[in-house]
Amino acid sequence: MTAGPDRNVRGVQVDIAGARRSPVWLLGTWGLTRLVLLLFVFKVYVFPGPDVTSDVSVIYQGWYEVLRTGTFPLDDVTWQYPPAAALAILSPALLSFLDYANAFFVLAFLADLAVLTLLRYAGRRPGRSLRGAWVWVAGVPLLGPTVYARYDVMVTAVAVAALLAGARHPRVLGALAGFGAMVKVWPVLLLVGAVRRRAWAAAAVTVLALAALFTAAMPGAFAFLTFQRDRGTEVESLGALVFQVARQFGWSGEVLLNYGSVEFLGPYVSVVSTAALALTGLAFGWLLLWRLRAGRFPAHTLADAAFVAVLMFTTTSRVISPQYMVWLVGLAAVCLCFRASPMRVPAALVLAASFVTVLEFPVFFAHVVAGDSLGVTLLFVRNGLLVLATVVAARELWRSTVPGSAARPRTASAARAEETSVPS
């Protein structure tokens, strides 16, 4: 007997594969989970922990009022974003019939919907899979209402569109990556796996054009560089685990609100912050080595390389804010749109880390700040999952692209993906 998609259960034929492909389950799950998120951000129900929407109603709206005057928030050290971030902060003006916060939540919801639409469209093409769309559907609600209370979901939508367009339209990839980089820097990493110069050229032109435009139009376009440089070690970061443990043994530092986040301040903080920057430098060195050694570029490599690069950047950062996980969920989803992508295990680890993230912020954030056993355990688990995801993803990227590496046997679908490789 040959296995097939259909099974008879007491005389009723069930098309299992068809059920997985059916848009009803995908869209229904997305709609139900997103309704719950909207109920939380609109305060119909109260999510446990501190109010995650206050950044929108207080900080974002405050920036909005300043930006409307034609200048950047020059006196506000919490403004730590590239100049095109102003577009995200000003975007609620498009829905002028709503107050600022509610308009922002609606736009975040629409960005979420845009990502789902892109992933579903991409997943229905030959050699692709709807697993990517399911990763997005499942991953976003695991992070709780924070997703709709930060503009990172908007940037992620740009990144997803860039990667899905990249194989066929390198100039579109470059332009979107350049635009995304001018909104929140990290999308520049989408170009790590790009092999066509047109992508890099389009990114450079986009960045230079936007930089010139904002510099000419609004004072203080690059003041964010100074504010970002002076940040310390945030309590949720990998480096913060040093002080989470050290203060159990009498470390004399403090945990304070600094530069818009809760950070450790005191002895040796600068040393740990420098070590984090050094780790980021080593990560980029590994990416450079990979790029020099890589000889195979299957269709999924562009997304895989971007996922690995952003994982490295996030894990080694001095700041691992909860909304950073949205980037990783989005990139993992793009990877799993490709049947041959080796990033299934890292994607699963990112989803697990997302669930632990919502526990450490906002649900049990008071325990994280206090540094008690629950708070420290949650941070060790979340950051441990990110470190493991980074190591596994880097190994899989190397094995799938570097000639002579111990690559696993290829499946038929992987072989077909190789046939659509982008020439290096």
N, C-alpha and C positions, 0 to 999 in steps of 0.2 A: 504493500500500500504506500502510495506516495503522499507526503505531507503537503497540504495546501492551505490556503487562507480560510477555507470554509470547513465548518464542523457541524455535525448533526447532533443536537441535544434534544433527545426525546421527540424526534421528528421535526424539530424546528431548526432550520438552517441558519447559522450565524456566520456572517462575513466578518471575521475578526480584523483582517487587514483593512477592509473597508471602513470599519468603525474607527480604526486609528486614523484613517485619512479624512474622515468626515469632518467638515468644518463646524458641525453643530457642537461637538464636544469641546473643541478648541475655543470657539467663540463664546460658548456658554460658560466655560470655566473662567475665561478672561473677564467676561462681563460680571459674573458673580463676585469674583475676588476684587475687581476694581470698584464695584459698588460699595463693598465693605471699606476700602481705603477712602473713598469719598465721604462716607458717613463719619469716618474718624477725623478727616481734615476739616470738614464742615461743622465739627463739634456736635453732631447728633449723638454720637457716643464718644466717651473719653478713653483714649488709649492709655495704658499704664505708664507711669513714669513722667518726667518733665514734658511740658508742652512743646512738641517738635515744630509746631506751626508758628512759634513766636519769631523765628528768624524772618519769615515772610512779612508778618504784620508789623514788625519793629525795624529790623535791620534792612531788609530789601526795600520796604516802603520808604525808609529814611534815605536810602541811596537814590531811590526813584525821584524823590523831591529835589535832591541836589542835581542829579543828572538832567532833569528837565530844564535847569537853568543854563545848561550848555557847558558844564565843567564836571570833572570827576571829583569824588570825595577826597580832596587833598589832605584834609585834617583828620581823616578817619583811618586808623591803622588796620581796621578790619577789612578794608577794601584791598584785597590781595589778588586781583584777577586781571587778566589782559584786557585791553580796551574794548574789544567786541563783546565782552560780558555785559556791557551797558545795554546791548540790544535785548538780552534776556531779561534784564531788570526792568527795562522800559516796555517790554512786550504786553503787560496787562492793560496798557492804554488802548490796545486793539479791542478790548471788551469794556469799553467805557461805561456800559450800562450796569456793570458789576463793581463792587468795591475792590480795592487793589488785591487783597488776599484771596478773595474768592475767584477773581479773574485769573490769578496766578495758578491756583489749583486746577482750574478748568484747562488752562494751557498745558500744564504738566500732564494731565489726563490725556489730552489730545496727542501730545508727544509720545506717550505710552502706546496709544492706539496706532500711531504712525509706525512705531517699531514693529508691532505685531503684524501690521499689514505688509511691511517689507519682508519680514521673515516668512510669513505664510506664502507670499508670492514666490520668494526665492526657493522655498522648500518644495514647491510643486514642480520644479523644473527637473529634467532628466539628471540622474546622478545625485540629486539632492534629497533632503529629508525634512519632515516636519518636526523632527526632534528639536531643532533650534527654536522654533516657535514655542514648543512646550517648555523649553528651558526658560524662556522669557516669561511665559504665562505663570510658571511656578515660582521663579526667582524673585520677581518684583514684590509680591505680597509677603514673602518671607522677610523682607526688610521693613515691613510696616509702613505707616503713613509718612515716614521721613522722605520716601521717594517723591511724593507729591509736594513736599515742603522745601525742596531744594531745586535748583535749576539744572542739576546734573542729568536728569532724565532727558532734558532738551539736547544737551551736548551729546549724550549717548545716541539719540536718534540720528544726529548728524554723522556720528562715527559708524553706525550700522549701515546707513545709506552709502557712505564712502566705501566701506569694505565690500558690500554687495555689488557695487558698480565697478570696483577696481579691476577685475580680470578683463573685462571688455572695454572699459572706458577709463584708461589711466589718468587722463586729464581731469575727469570728474572726481576720481579718487583724490588727486592732488589738490584740487580746488576746495573740496569739502574738508580734507584733512587740514589744509592751511587755514580755512575759516574756523574750524573747530579749535585749532591751536590758539587762535586769537580770542577765543571765548574762554577756554580753560586749559591751555597748554598741552595736556596729555594727548590729544588726538594727533599731535605730530608723530607719535610713536606708531601710528598706523602705517607709516611709510617704511618701517624697518624691513618688511618683506617685499617691498615694491622693486621690481627689476627693470622697469622701463623709465628712462630719464624724463619722459613727458610728465610722469606723475610728480617727480621732484620739482621740475620746472614750474608746473602749474601751482604747486604748493608755495614755492618761493614768490611767484608773482602775486598770488593772493595775499600772502602775509605782508609783503612790501606795500601793496596797494592799500590794504586796510590800515597798516601802521601810518602811512603818509596821510591818509584821510583823517584818522582820529587825531593825529598830532596837529594837523592844521586846523581842525574844527573845534577841538576841546582841550583846554589846558590840563596837564597832569596825566596824560594817557599812559605813561610808564612809571608813575609813582609807585605802582604796586610792587615793583622789583625790590625796592628798599624795604617795604613792609614785609614781604615774603622772606627776605634774607634774615631778618631779625627774629624770626620765629624760633621757639625752643622745642622741647620734646613733649608732644601731646600725650595725655594719659592713656590713650588707647593704642599707641604705636608699639612696634616691636621693641624699640629701644626703651620704652617706658617700663617694660617688664623688669629691667635692672633696678629701677627705683621702687617699683611695686614690691619687690622682694627686699631691697635694701632698707626701706623704712620699717620693715618688721624687725630690723636689727638696729634701730636707732638713728637712721639717716636723718640729718637735720634740715632737709629742704622742705618746701611747701608745694601744695597744689593750689594754683590760683587761675582765675580767668585772665588770660594774657593773649593779646593779638587775636581776639575773637574765639579762642578755644581754651579748654581747660588743660593747663600744661604744668609740668614739673619745673620748679625754679629752685636753684640752690647749688650746693657743691657738686661738681662733676657733670652737671647737666650739659655744659658746653662740650665736654669730652664725648659724651654719648651722642650728642647731635652731630658732631664732626664724624664720629664713627658711622653714623647712619648715612651721611653724605658719601663717605668712603665706600660703603657697601653698594650704594647706588652707582658710584663710579665703576666698581668692579662688575656690577651687573651689565652696565653698558659696554664694558670691555669684553664680556662674554658674548654679547650680541654682535659686536664688531667681529670677533673671532668666528662666530657662527656664520656671519654673512660672507666672510672671506673663504670659509671652507665649504659652504653649501654649494651643491652642484645640481640638485634636483629641486624643481619648483612646481610641484603639482598644484592644481587649481586651489586647493585649500590652504596652501602655505601662507598666502598673504594674510588670511585671518588668523592662522595659528601663530605666526610670528608676532602679529599685533597683540594677541592675547598674552603671549609669553612676556613681551616687553612691558605691557601695562601691569601684569602681575608682579614683575620685578620692581617696577617703579613704585607700586603701591605698597608692597611688602617691606621694602627698605626705607620707605619715607619716614620723616620725622612726625608725620601726621597721617593717621589712618582714620579719617572721618567715616562715619557709617555710610554716607552717600557715595563714597568711593566704590563701594561694592556694586552700585548700579552699573558702573563702567564694566566691571568684570563679568557681571551677569549678561550684559549686552554683547560683549565680545565672545563669551563662551557660547551664546546662542548662535552667533554667526558661524563659529567653528562647526557646531553640530548641524548646521544646515547642509554641510558636506558629508556624505556617507563615509568617505574615506578618511576624514579627519581623525587623528589619533588622540584628540583632546577630550575623550569621554570621561576618563577618570578625573582629570583636573577640573572639568566642568562640574562633576558631581561634588568634588571637594569645595568648590566655590559656593555651590548651593548650600552645602552643610555650613560653611562659614557664614553665609548670609543669615541663616536661622540663628546661629549663635550671636551674630551681630545685633539682631533686634532684641536679644535678651540682655546684652551688655549695654545697649543704648536703643531705646530709652528705658526699657522695663526695669533693669537693675542698675541703672547708671549711678545711683547714690552709693551702691556697694563698690563700684569701680573707683569712684572718687575717694571713698573712705579707705580703699585698699584692703578690705577684709577678705576672708577666705573665698566667699562666693564671687566677689568682683575679680580677684586675681585668677581664680580658676577659669572663669569665663574668658578672660583675656588670653590665658595660656592656650585654651582650646581654640579660640578663634584665630589667633595669630599662628598657632601651630598648624592649623588647617591651611592657612595661606602659604606658609613656608613649604609645606608638603606639596600643595598644588603647584607652586612655583618650580620646585625641583623636578617633579614628575613631568610638568609641561615642557620644561627646558630639555629634559632628556628625550621626550617624544619628538620634539621639534628637530633635535639633532639627528636622531635615528631615522627620521623620515626624509631628511634632505641632504645629509652629508654622505657622500660616496664612501663605501667601505665600513660604515658603521653597522652595528648589529641590528639591522632592521628586522622586524617580525615578518613572517610570511604574508604576502599580499592576498587579499580576497579578490574575487572577480570585480567587485565594485571599486576596490582600490586600484586595480589594474586599469580599469576604464578611466579613473581619475588621472592616472599617470599619463594617459594618452592625451589628456587635455591640458597638460602642463604648459606653463608659460616659459618660453625659452629664456635662458639666462644670458 
